[in-house]
Amino acid sequence: MNILLHLDRTLDELDPPRWPDPPSATTHLVRTVHALRRVPLHGLRAADLRMLVSQGVALPYVVPLAVRLLLEEPLLDACFYEGDLLLATVNVPAAVWDLAPELAEQLCAVVSALPESAYGRRRSSR
């Protein structure tokens, strides 16, 4: 499926079943993830994608969007630090990459093209 054809749809529409409203006594993270499933794909920001990818939510739909951003800016600071979206995306389960081998190849090319200094950025900033 070409994800770009569905940018006006939400994860609740594309990844059934629709999630019910979260319980009132739940964490901010849970409330946010539930709310993000109701946002059209074109409205998801880099930080939203990082959160959804990190939480393993609707990966066949959000990983292509994340990779698209990473092709433009591999070390994108989505929320916490440079490369946080990249780190979340490379840690996606292998089964997701099996469904989209062309995305895996694109992401591998992005990582391979990073300068060696990029690998120590997060560690050296501590």
N, C-alpha and C positions, 0 to 999 in steps of 0.2 A: 504494500500500500504506500502510496506517495503521501507522506504526512503533510506536505505543503498544500494539498488539495483540501485539507480539513482544518485550516487555521481558524475558521470562524466557529468551530465546534468546541465543546468542552470535554474534559476527560470523563466526566459523568456520562456524556453522550457516547463517547468513543470506547470507553472501557467499562462496560456494564459489569455488575449492576451499579446503579446510582447509589452513592453513599448517603445514608440518612444523616440528619444533623447530628453533630457529636453531642454526647452527654454534657449537661451544663457544668458539671464538676470535672472538667478535663483540662489538660495542659494547653498552653498557648500554641505549642507545636501542633498538637492534634487539631485544634480549631483552625489553625492556619492551613494545614494540609487539606482539611475538608473544604475550606473555602476556595482553595486553589483549584480543586477539581471542578468548580463551577465557573471558572474564568475561561473565556475562549483562548485557544492556544496562542493566537496572535497577541494576547494581552499578558502572557507570562513573561516576566522579567528574568534577568540572569539569576538573581537571588532566589526567585521562585523555582527556577529549574534546578538550581543547586540543592534546594530543600527537597524537591520531589525526587530527584535522582538519589540523594543521600538516604531518603526514606524508602526507596524502592517502589515508588508509586507510579503505576502506568508506564513503566520503562520503555516499552516499544513506541510510545508516543512522545515521551519527553527526551529520550536520549538523542533522537535525530535533531531536535531543536538545540540541545546543548552542543552537539558536535558542530552544527552550523555556526554557532557563536564562536566556538573554539577554533574553527578554521580561520576566522577573521582575527581573533585575539586570543592566542593560546593561554596566556597567563592572566586572563581576565580576573579581576578581583570582584567576584559576584557578591560577596557579603563580608567575609572575614579576613581574607588575605589574598595576595596575588596567587593565582593558580588554584583557588579553592574549587571552582567548577571543574577544572581539568582533573583534579585529584578525585572528586566524587565520580566523575564519568569514567575514568580508567578503572575504578573499583567496582564497576557494574558486573554482575554475574556473567560468566561466559555464555550462558544460554541466550542472553540478549544479543550478544555479538553473533552467535550462530544464526539468528534470525535476520541479521543485517550485516553480512560480511563486508560489504562495500563501506559501511560506516566504520567498521573496525579498521579497515585499511586506511581510511582517511585519518582516523585518530592516531594510528601508529605513525603515519607520516608527520603529523603535527608534533608528536612527542619526539620523533627522531630528529626533527629540524630544530628543536630547542637547543640553545647554546648550553654547554656544560654548566655554566654558571647558574642557570635556572634551577638546576637540581638542588642547590644548596640554599636558595633564597629563603625558604620558610625556616629552615633550621638556623641560619645565621641571623635571623631577625629576633631571635629569643634573647 
